[in-house]
Structure formats: structure tokens, C-alpha cells
Amino acid sequence: MIGLDAAQKRTVQTFFDINISGSSDKKMAELIYKIRNSIAHNKATELHFGFGNIDEYHAMISVIRKIVEIMENRIIDLILSLIHISEPTRPISI
């Protein structure tokens, strides 16, 4: 999966049983959905993040941070691709 290192890929496979060889938007969407469900719903795979047990989820927190970074860049790129500036903009003075 784009941007995840080998340790993060193993974490994803361990927590969510997702085959993440290669990369695709569908796999990224599936991973985000599974992380969201594991936090929001009471399931066997539920993630119980807290200050007292942060070491237990260090690897998963690393994966979530990387996903946020990847998605942030993709969203910014998408927004910028939709903006068409016909005139030069004036700089904002502070």
C-alpha cells in the first residue's frame, strides 16, 4: 500500500487481515473503513486507545498517522487540481 513501510504493512495484516500487497484506492478505503469500525463499534477487534495503554497500540498509531499523512496530501492535490485561477492573486499582507 502506498507509503506504508514493511512493519506498518504487517500491523495492518495482523489487526485487520487485509492483503495489502501492491496499492490501490480500494485497499486504502477498506483499511480506513476497518479502522473506523474498530474504533466506533464494539467488536472483537475494537481498538481501545488510552494514555494507559498507548504502548499496546504503538504500531497501529503509526499506521493511522501515515494514513492521515497520505490522505491529507491526496486531498490537497485533488482540491488544487479543481482550482482554476484565471488572474494572478494579490498576496495577503499581515
C-alpha contacts under 8 A as a table, 3 or more apart, distances in Angstrom:
res1	aa1	res2	aa2	distance
1	M	4	L	5.93
1	M	9	K	7.62
1	M	20	I	5.61
1	M	21	S	6.36
1	M	22	G	5.54
1	M	23	S	4.18
1	M	24	S	6.89
1	M	27	K	7.58
1	M	28	M	7.37
2	I	22	G	7.73
2	I	23	S	5.60
2	I	24	S	7.84
3	G	66	K	7.30
3	G	70	I	7.17
4	L	7	A	7.97
4	L	8	Q	5.66
4	L	9	K	6.13
4	L	63	V	7.34
4	L	66	K	7.01
5	D	8	Q	5.31
5	D	9	K	6.23
6	A	9	K	5.08
6	A	10	R	6.29
7	A	10	R	5.14
7	A	11	T	6.27
7	A	59	A	7.95
8	Q	11	T	4.97
8	Q	12	V	6.27
8	Q	59	A	6.82
8	Q	60	M	7.57
8	Q	62	S	7.21
8	Q	63	V	5.66
9	K	12	V	5.14
9	K	13	Q	6.28
9	K	20	I	6.86
10	R	13	Q	5.07
10	R	14	T	6.03
11	T	14	T	5.03
11	T	15	F	6.04
11	T	59	A	6.41
11	T	60	M	6.46
11	T	63	V	7.71
12	V	15	F	5.35
12	V	16	F	5.63
12	V	17	D	6.84
12	V	18	I	6.57
12	V	31	L	7.89
12	V	60	M	7.56
12	V	63	V	7.63
13	Q	16	F	5.45
13	Q	17	D	4.36
13	Q	18	I	5.10
13	Q	19	N	6.48
13	Q	20	I	7.51
14	T	17	D	5.80
15	F	45	T	7.20
16	F	31	L	7.76
16	F	34	K	7.05
16	F	45	T	7.88
18	I	31	L	7.53
20	I	23	S	6.88
20	I	27	K	6.90
23	S	27	K	6.97
23	S	28	M	7.92
24	S	27	K	5.37
24	S	28	M	6.47
25	D	28	M	5.06
25	D	29	A	6.07
26	K	29	A	5.07
26	K	30	E	6.11
27	K	30	E	4.99
27	K	31	L	6.13
28	M	31	L	5.12
28	M	32	I	6.20
29	A	32	I	5.17
29	A	33	Y	6.07
30	E	33	Y	5.10
30	E	34	K	6.13
31	L	34	K	5.13
31	L	35	I	6.13
32	I	35	I	5.17
32	I	36	R	6.07
33	Y	36	R	5.10
33	Y	37	N	6.11
34	K	37	N	5.05
34	K	38	S	6.00
35	I	38	S	5.11
35	I	39	I	6.34
36	R	39	I	5.33
36	R	40	A	6.02
37	N	40	A	5.04
37	N	41	H	5.47
37	N	46	E	7.75
38	S	41	H	5.80
38	S	42	N	7.34
38	S	43	K	6.62
38	S	45	T	5.76
38	S	46	E	4.25
38	S	47	L	5.73
39	I	42	N	7.87
39	I	46	E	5.57
39	I	47	L	5.29
39	I	48	H	7.12
40	A	46	E	7.80
41	H	46	E	6.82
42	N	46	E	6.01
43	K	46	E	5.09
49	F	53	N	6.70
49	F	54	I	6.37
49	F	57	Y	7.09
50	G	53	N	5.51
50	G	54	I	5.87
51	F	54	I	5.50
53	N	56	E	5.56
53	N	57	Y	7.25
54	I	57	Y	5.41
54	I	58	H	6.09
55	D	58	H	5.08
56	E	59	A	7.90
57	Y	60	M	5.19
57	Y	61	I	5.99
58	H	61	I	5.16
58	H	62	S	6.27
59	A	62	S	5.13
59	A	63	V	6.51
60	M	63	V	4.99
60	M	64	I	6.24
61	I	64	I	5.04
61	I	65	R	6.12
62	S	65	R	5.19
62	S	66	K	6.27
63	V	66	K	5.14
63	V	67	I	6.21
64	I	67	I	5.06
64	I	68	V	6.19
65	R	68	V	5.16
65	R	69	E	6.26
66	K	69	E	5.02
66	K	70	I	6.14
67	I	70	I	5.05
67	I	71	M	5.98
68	V	71	M	5.18
68	V	72	E	5.84
69	E	72	E	5.16
69	E	73	N	6.35
70	I	73	N	5.40
70	I	74	R	6.29
71	M	74	R	4.98
71	M	75	I	5.96
72	E	75	I	5.24
72	E	76	I	6.20
73	N	76	I	5.19
73	N	77	D	6.10
74	R	77	D	5.05
74	R	78	L	6.09
75	I	78	L	5.03
75	I	79	I	6.17
76	I	79	I	5.15
76	I	80	L	6.09
77	D	80	L	5.13
77	D	81	S	6.09
78	L	81	S	5.10
78	L	82	L	6.52
79	I	82	L	5.26
79	I	83	I	6.54
80	L	83	I	5.25
81	S	84	H	7.77
85	I	88	P	7.11
